[in-house]
Amino acid sequence: MSENTIRLSAGYNNCWPSVISSSTFEVESEMINKAMIGEVHESIHEIAINQFKTYLNEVLDVPWSVYKSHKLTSWVNRYDNTEMEYHSHHGDHLSAIFYLVAKGGDIVFHDPRFFAARGYDKTFRPNFAPRVHTPKAGDLLVFPSFIYHTVRQSDQFRISVPVDLCLYMDD
């Protein structure tokens, strides 16, 4: 790259393709039991914080210590033959999805730059294609909250726990 090149990739707005971190965690029966009554097991928050710290450090090159405080928001999704519409978790910085029970129900991440592919020929179209992940129990995804995504319909019962992180520079 020449020294006269401007790269539009500051902060959280790296846009597309954005890094979607994929890892695994051990699903414990108590996590599922709590989720069945609509509660999030406290160990999920601990795992989420560690994964968010790693994402900030390794992907965004931002140390956790830069922030004075944070807020976690989490909930339980239980689906049976249901899909989830196009949405993002805007207003937060990072999001994670913990899959406690899953077979199918692909999550599809969409390019956040609306109509970015307009005018490009077929050879460039793969650069704008959605990213698809077929979840299984124990999968954990971390991604910038601005990324729009959908969940495809599946005839399999699944439980997921989304966790959103909002970071604050001030107390």
N, C-alpha and C positions, 0 to 999 in steps of 0.2 A: 504494500500500500504506500502511495506517495505521501510526502509530508503535507501536501495540499488537500488531502482527503479529509472530509468531515464524516464522522461515523455517528449515526443517530442511535445511540444505545445507552443513554444515561439513565442511571437509577433503575427503577422498576419498569421502565418503559422500553425494554428490549424488544417488545412486540413479538414478532413471529419469525422463526420458531422460538418460543420461550421454553426454558428448561422446565420439564415436568419430571420431577425426581420420583423414581420408583424404588421401593424397598419392601421389606417384609417385617412382620412382627408376629409374636406368638399369641394366637387367639386363646384366651383362657375361658373356661366355661362360665366363670363369674361375669365376664364382660358380656357374654350373650344373655345370661340370666337378667342382668340389669337392663340391657337393651330391650328385652322383651316387655319390660314394664315402663319403657320410655326414659330410662336413666342412663347416663354416661358414666362408666367406671372411671374412677380417679386415675388409674394407671394410664389411661389413654391420654389424659392431659400431660402427664409426665413424658410420655413418649413423644407427643406432639411438640412440646417445648424443645426437646433435644433435636428433633428433626428440623424444626424451624431454625434453630441456632446453626445447624450444619448447613442448611440451604443458604442462609444469610452469608455465612463465612465462605463457603466453597463456590457458590454460584454467583452471588452478588458482590463478594469481596467487601462485605460490611460486617464489622464485629457487633455482636449482641450488646456489648457494653456501651455502644453509642446511644442507646435508648434508655430513658429514665424509667419507663414503665410500659406495661403491656396489658391487653385484655384478651382473654380467650372466650370465644362463643362456640358452643357445641350443641348438637342435638342428634336424635336417632331417626334414621329413615328405615322404615320397614316396607318393602315392596313385594307384592305378589301379582305378577302379570301387569305391571305398571311401568310407564315411561316417565321421564322428567323432561319438561320443556327447556328450551334454550334460556340460559341464565348465567349470571356471574355472581360473585360474592363481593361486588363493588363496595367500597368504603373500608374494606380491610386491606391488609398488605399481603399476607400469605394465607393459603388455605391448604388443608390436608383432608384426605378421605381415608378412613380406616374401614376395611371390608371385613366384617365379622363372619358373615355367611354370604357366600356368593358363588354362583355358577351362571355366567352369562350376565346380561344387562350391561352391554358395553358402554363405557363412558367415552364420549366423543368430544375432543377439544377442538374448538374452531378458531381460525385466524381472527384476532380482534380488530384487524384493520379492514373495516367494511369496504367491500368492493375493491380490495387491493389487487385482485387478479384482472380487473377490467383492462382490456386492451392487449393483454399478453397472449401469445400463441400457445399451442398445446405443449411445446417443449418446456415452458416455464410454469405451467399449471401445477405440477407436483409440489412446487415451492409454497403453494397456498392451500394444499390439501389438509383436511382435518386429520388430527392424530387420534387413533382409536386404541383403547386399552380394554381387554376382556378381563375383568377382575375375577379373582378367586379368593377364598378365605385367607386372611393373613396379608393381603396386599395393602400397601400404604403409598399413597400418592401425595406429593407436595407440589404446589404450583402457585404462581402469582394470582391473587384473587380477581384481577381484572379479566382473566381468560374466560371467555364464554364456553359453556359446555352443555351437553345434553346427555341423557341416559336412555339408551335404547330399551325397548320393551323386551322382557324375557318371561318365559313361562315358569321360571324357577324363583322360589322365595329367596329374598336376600335382605341382609341387614347391613347398613353402613352407618358410620358416624363421621359426619363432617365436622371439622374444627377450623375456625377462622381466627387469625391473629391480627390484632390492631396494635401498632407500635406508637409510642409517644416519646417525643424528644423532651417534653416538659412533664412535670409531675401533675 
